[in-house]
């Protein structure tokens, strides 16, 4: 029961973050997309703040799913996580139809790692990673929505 309460709290927190991310993505980021190397290198301070917001929202959503919600969800459904690597967790979530493809989710997680680096001499790489993050946010939200539905079914 403790794990369920912790999972519900994490889902509530991530839900708030996702709603904020949706608004920011639609109103501020979407008009700038797709990003180019030239834009990333020459944007205004205000535009830089918006771009940084995209990266930060992606990192936060990815981290909460990967580091909190996945593990807590599996604990709630009585999965034995002892000795399971992150890849094992993803494979289990794929079998449960929570994620569509464990390889794709690993790519989304790797993207998170790329976004933490600035690559100051590679604006083309920064633009590409930011464009992938923009495209990846709806995938992360879809996974979140599936987990919410599954949790509701468990509670009923």
Secondary structure, DSSP 8 states (H G I E B T S, - for coil): -HHHHHHHHHHHHHHHHHHHHHHHIIIIIGGG-S--HHHHHH--HHHHHHHHHHHHHHHHHHHHIIIIIHHHHHHHTT---TT--HHHHHHHHHHTTSSS-HHHHHHHHHHHHHHTS--TT-HHHHHHHHHHHHHHHHHHHHHHHHHHHHHHHHH-
